[in-house]
Amino acid sequence: MSNAATRLSTITSRMRRACEAAGRDPATVSLLAVSKTFPAQAISALADCGQRAFGESYLQEARAKQIALAGRDLLWHFIGPIQSNKTREIAENFDWVESVDRLRIATRLSEQRPEALAPMQVLVQVNISGEATKSGCAPEDALELCAAVAALPRLQLRGLMAIPAPTEDPQCERGAFARLRELHRNIAASGRVDAARFNCLSAGMSDDLEAAIMEGSTQVRIGTALFGERHYA
Ligand SMILES: *Cc1c(COP(=O)(O)O)cnc(C)c1O
């Protein structure tokens, strides 16, 4: 097996075991391969093994790879912080945006989403651990933001995303994911979003995917365990 195939099968086994431990159907958790800082060839190798969804955090870097891989039938998720002057290029070139944390950004994405494309699939990012330096809306603001995003014509609100603060304590780890799950459930039940579509919970990375799956994650975002250590230029 290629390196990419080995890493992919290690991750899918971890996901399957976590689903078994949680009493969940493995088909309910999808894998987003987080390819930021890795070259187009690394994406191509994983795509050859059947992986279709890739997550990127830096727009210019992502665009170069999208152009190199045009025609490969991949799904692109934008997962990084979004500045207002970047929304048009994101609206034109991604299938999903997981990092919407304020209405101004969502409004621009909706206005700038080309008519020829399907509605942008959107997750609202929540700062679930309340870290001062992190992006994401405050948990207490999430319902209002979700309700406003749900009303925008060219977006489809699909759920929540979070990056909990790193912790060595498994109890704390699960606690943050549990709060996210509870928030997701409350918003879905609020009557202010389309509950049938609001069914995605993007949580869990290379080090904590098991805890996230125990607490209801429907999509894990895996970088290091698939591609190796990142080296920032
Ligand atoms: C980089 C990144 C990941 C992947 O993290 P790993 O620990 O390398 O698996 C997941 N989600 C977001 C939002 C990221 O920026």
The ligand as a Tripos MOL2 file, in Angstrom:
@<TRIPOS>MOLECULE
LIG
   15    15     1     0     0
SMALL
NO_CHARGES

@<TRIPOS>ATOM
      1 C1         -5.2980   22.3920   10.8350 C.3       1 LIG1
      2 C2         -6.7220   22.1590   11.1870 C.ar      1 LIG1
      3 C3         -7.2020   20.8620   11.4560 C.ar      1 LIG1
      4 C4         -6.3330   19.6090   11.4300 C.3       1 LIG1
      5 O1         -5.6380   19.4520   12.6260 O.3       1 LIG1
      6 P1         -4.7140   18.1380   12.9040 P.3       1 LIG1
      7 O2         -4.4630   18.2170   14.3510 O.co2     1 LIG1
      8 O3         -3.4970   18.3060   12.0590 O.co2     1 LIG1
      9 O4         -5.4930   16.9550   12.5150 O.co2     1 LIG1
     10 C5         -8.5500   20.7180   11.7440 C.ar      1 LIG1
     11 N1         -9.3870   21.7660   11.7710 N.ar      1 LIG1
     12 C6         -8.9650   23.0270   11.5220 C.ar      1 LIG1
     13 C7         -9.9480   24.1350   11.5680 C.3       1 LIG1
     14 C8         -7.6290   23.2670   11.2300 C.ar      1 LIG1
     15 O5         -7.2240   24.5260   10.9890 O.3       1 LIG1
@<TRIPOS>BOND
     1     1     2 1
     2     2     3 ar
     3     2    14 ar
     4     3     4 1
     5     3    10 ar
     6     4     5 1
     7     5     6 1
     8     6     7 2
     9     6     8 1
    10     6     9 1
    11    10    11 ar
    12    11    12 ar
    13    12    13 1
    14    12    14 ar
    15    14    15 1
@<TRIPOS>SUBSTRUCTURE
     1 LIG1         1 GROUP 0 **** ****
